[in-house]
Structure formats: structure tokens, C-alpha cells
Amino acid sequence: MIRTQYYVTSRFGVPQFSGPDELSVLGQWVTADIQLVPLAILEAIDLVAEAKADPGFAPEDLDGNAHTTTISPQGVRVENSFVEHVQGDFTLDDAFRVLVDFWDFCHQANPAKADARRREYAHEHRRDPLAGIRDIQATAFEIRPGRTASTPRLTGVAADLADAVGGMYAAEAEDAVLVWNQVPIRLTYRYDIPVLLGDLVPLLEEVRRPEFAAAEVFWGSDTFCAEWMLTREGDDVHIRARWHGTLGSHESSLAERGDVTVAAGEFVSEWCEVLRRIVHDVEAGSVELADDGLLVRAKALLGDNNDQAAGGNTA
């Protein structure tokens, strides 16, 4: 059972407001209309924070399933859409405390999903409404692409994108780093990435399809050798891995840390940062490809990913 300052798990397994009676209408609005949807909670917290910080903040109406709520610098007014006498005016401070407490409840219910959505919100809006208020858990899945080489090296025509990547980067170039449940794994641009590209691009195309359900991929580089079994779980992707070989021999640590669950959009976005570096360097170096099929598909993924980020995600 989850219990926070203002909420507790009811006997039906859903959050129930357990705070003071004078805040009950506020608490009912949160559970009935915002519900356990991390992005919706973050949006409400963000609006209240803006209203607190800006006396000129224009009132914002939130129409939900059961309530109409107005957020303004004067406070938060909640009216039940069906029962006229169920209404109330609340201070911004009270609303902020209740909303942050509800975030705590949501985070306890599904910490991986809550943190993933928080990162999505911060990326889209360029701010984190919980910064300095609640710590974010160490990410379960992250890819750090490294800095772009100033002058990628390649002469002549490459056979395809993988061949170009293998020839562009020096052996001492900065690696990409895949973080799996806080274990960092280096991926070299000269040796690992070229081997992965032929499987990576089709995998990302598959995962971003709305009907995606499951996939398996074998990463066959000598220094990044693993089998991944991916399964869709709502808006997330659950990844079960068998690790055979990594640079630095982290196989036992990775096995001990177990599986990873990551938002499907975040999974694609993280890998797209590696593709972005590669595409930029190919174009900056005017590299010619005899077969540009994989490059075209990678650029399409980057464009689709940008469009999806600009359109937002309400899950």
C-alpha cells in the first residue's frame, strides 16, 4: 500500500485523498481529473508554479471529466461539473503541496515511468517543474553520444553508412556511452557503431510503430555483444538482455542489474542522438556513399523523432 501526506491507496487499489477536509475538493479534482498520468501532474504543477512566480500570469482553465479548474495568481478555483455545491477556492501554496504530494504517490506507483515522463516534459518544455523540489532517479536507460569530432577523416567513396562510420573516426575518438541501470558501457564509433547500425535503424523504425508489440535483436560487435528481447508494455518498452561481451567486461554487473523498462519514445530518442552525430559528420565531411539507403532511413528517423518531440506526448 502507498501512503503519502495527502493520499493513500484505497481498497480498490486507486489513490484516495486522505488529507484535511478543507482541501477535499482540491484532492478530488486531482484524483478524478488529473489521475495517475505523470505528464498531466507535471503540467498542473508547472501551471501553479508559473502562477506563483508571475503576477501577470493569465488565468488558465483546465476542464476535466468531473471538474472545471481555474489557475490564476489569485489561487486555484475548483468546481464540480455535476454537483454545484462541490466547489472551493484554494491558495496556490495549498494546490502546489497537494499536487507535489500526488506526484510522490504516482512516483511510488511506477518510478521508472514517472521519471521517464518527467525527462520527456523537461525536454519538450525546456524546464523541469520539480527541479530542486524532488530528485529524479538515476536513469535506467540513457545514451550519451559524446562530442562530435571536429574533422571526421574519410577519403574516397564509402560502400554504405556503416562503412563510412568505420572509416570516419580515429580509434582514439570519444566513445558513445550506453547507461544500463547505472552501468556505463562504452560504444566505440570506429568499431562498435558500424556493426550495430544495420540492426539499429530497423529496430528503431519498428519500436516507433504504433502497432509494435515485440522484437529481438542481436548486437554482434566483439566489444558489444548481446541479445535483447523487447516487449511493449503500454507506452513503455521492457528490455530483457543476455550479455555476452562488452568493452571493459561488465557482463556480470549488467546481469545483476536486471532488465530495463523505458518509455518507447525515450528509447528511440536516446539512440537518435547517436544517429544525429553520425549523420551530421557524414554531411559535414561531404562523404559519398555508394549505397545511401541506411543514411536515408536514419535521416527519416531523426525527422520523425523531431516532429514527435514538437507535438508532445500526453501519456
N, C-alpha and C positions, 0 to 999 in steps of 0.2 A: 504493500500500500504506500502511495506517495502522500506526504503531508508537507505543506509549506505554511507560511504565516497566514495566508488567506484561503488556501484551497486544500482539499483532501479528496482522495479517491472515494467515490460513493460506492454503495453496494452493487451498483450496476457497472462499475469499472470506469466511470467517467468522472471528470473533475467537478467538484461541488464547492460552491463558495461557503466558507466556514468563518468568515470574518465578522466584524460588528454589524448589527442590524442597520445602522445608519448608512452603511456602504453596500447594502444588499442589492439595491437596484443596479448599482455600478458593477457589482460582481456578477449579477445575472446577465447583464449586457455582454460582458467578456466571455462567459461560458456559452451563451446562446448564439452570439453572432460572430465573435472572433474565433472561438473554438481552438482546438489544438492544431492550428495552422501556423507554423513558425513565421512565415512571411507576413501574414496578417497581424500577428502580435507585434512584430518589428515595425510595421507601418504605423500602428496605433501608438506605440512608444515614441516613434520618431515625430509624429504629429504633435503629441503632447509636449515633447521636449522643445520643438520649434515654437509652440505657443508660449511656453515658459520663457524662452530666450528672446522673443521678438514681440514687443508691444503692438507692432503694426501687423502682426500675423492675421491674414484674412480667415474668418471662420470657415471651418471645414466640416461638411456634413458626411456622416457615414451611415448609409441605410443598409440594415441587415435583415435577417429573417424575422426578427421579433422586435427590434428596437430601431429608433432613429436617434442618432447621437451627434451633437454639435460640439466641436472642439474649438475654443477661441481663447484669447488671452485672459478672458474673464473666468474661464473654467470649463468644465465639461457638463453638458446637459444631456440627460438620458431620458427618453420617453418610450414606453412600451407601445408598440404599434397596434395592439389589440385591447389592452386594458388601460383606460385613460388615466386612472388614478395612480398607476405604477409609473412614477417618474421621479426625477431628482436632479438637483444641481450639486456638483462636486468640485472641489478645488483641483487645480492642476497637480498639486503635490499628491493628493489622495489618489487621483487617477494614475499618476505615474507609479506610485508604490504598488498599487494593485496589479497594474499591467506587468511590471517587472517581476512581481511575485508569480504571476501566471506564466511568465517566461520560464521561471525556475521550475514550475510544475511540468511544463512542456519539455524542458531540457532533461529532467529526470526520467520522463516517459520514454524519450528517444534521443539521447545525447548526440549521437552521430548525425542524425538527420537535422537536429536543431542547429548544430554548429555548421553543417554544410549550407543550410539555408541562410544562416547569418553571413557567411562568407559571400554567398550569391548577392544578398541585399547590399552589403558593403561595396561589392564590386560594381553593381549597377548604379547605386546612388552616390558613390564616392564618399560615403561616410558610414560609420558603424554606430547606430543609436545606443548601443550598450558599451561603447568604449569607455574604459575607466570605471564601469559600474559592475560588469560581470566579465570574468576571464573567459576566453574561448579555449576549449580543449585543444591539446596538440592534435594536429590534423592526422587523420588515418591514412589519407592518400593525397600526395602532393608531388608535383614535378617542378623542379627548379631548372630552367633551361640553360642557365649560365649566360655569360655575356657574349655578344656577337663578336666574332673575330673582325678586326678592322680591315684586313685584306685577305679573304679566303684565297687559297692557292689552287689553281687548276689551269692547265693549258690544254688546248685541243677540244675535241668533242667527246662528251661522256655518253656512254651507252644509254643510261637512263638516270632517274633521280638518285637511286641507291648508289650507282657507280659515281655520280657527281659528288655525293656526300663523302664517300670514302676517299676521294681524291682532293677535296677542298681543304680539309682540316689537317693541321700538323698533329703528330702524336701527342705533343705537349699542350694542345689546345684545352681550354677549360671544359670539363665534362658537364653533361646534364646530371641531375641527381633526382632519383625517384625515392620518395619517402613512403615507406610502407609500415604503418603502425609504429611510427617514430624511428624506424631503422632506415638509415640512408644507404642507397645503393647507387654507385656511380655508373653512368652510361656514357661510354666514350663516343664522340662524334665520328672519329676515324674508323672505329672497328665495330662497335655495337649497333649504333643507329642505322647504318646501311643495311645490316642484316634484318633489323626489325621492321623497316619501312614497308616491305611488301605485305606483311601481315597487319601492320598498324593501321594503315589507311583504310583497308576494307573493314577492320574491326570497328573503327570509329564511325564509318558510314553505317554499319549495322546497328550499333548501340543507339545512334541518334534517330533511328526509325521508330515511329510511334508504336509499331507492332512488334518491336524487338522483345524477345522472350528469353533467349539463352544463346550462348556462343562458347566455343572453346578455341583457344589459341596456344600455339607452341612457339615460344621465343627461342630461337635456335642459335644465338651467339654463344661462343665459348665462354665469354665472361658475363653473359646474361642469359642463362638457360633455365627455362621454367615453363610449366604448363598452367594456364589459367582457365578456370571454368567460371563463366559469368552468367548470372541469373538475374532477371528483372524482378524487383520487389517494389511494386508501386512506382514511385518516381526515382527509386534508387537502383543501383547495381550492386549485387553481392558477388564478391570475387573469392573463390577458393583456389589456392595456389599450391602447386608442388614445385619446390625449388631444387634445382639440380646443380647450378653453378652460378656464382656471382663474383664480380671483382671485389676482392677482399674476403671472400669465403664467409658470407653472412648467412649461409643456408640454415644453420641450426637456430640462430636468433630469429630469423624470419618465420620458421616453422613454429617456434614457441609463441610468437605474437599472434598467430592465427589468421583468420580471414579478415577481409576488409569490406565495409559497406560504404558506398559513396554515391552521392546524387549523380544520376546519369549525365545531366548537363555538365556537372563539375568534372566528371571523368573525361568527357570529350574536351572540355576547355583546358584542362591541365595538359593533356597531350598536344593540344593545338599550339601551345606555347613553344614546344619543340619544333613543330612543323613551321611555325611562323619564323623562327630563326633560320631554318633551312631555306625556306622559300625566299626570304629576304637576301640571304647570302648568295643564292643561285642567281637572283636577278641583279644584285649589286655587282657581281662578278661577271655578268653577261655570259654565263655558262651556257653552252649549246648542248642540247640533248638530242640524241638520235631518236629516242622514244620518250616523248614528254607526257605519256598517259598518266603516270603516277603524280607528276607535278600538277597537271590539270586537276586531278581529283583532290590533291592536297589543298590547292587554292580554293576549290569549291567548298571544302570543309571549313576553311578559315572564313570564307564569306558567309556561309550559313551560320557559323558559330557567332560571328559578329552581329548578324541580324537577330538571332535568338536572344543574345545579351541585351540588345537595344529594345527588344519587345518585352523583356521581363518575364517573370515566372510567378504565378500566383499560388503554386502548390505549397 
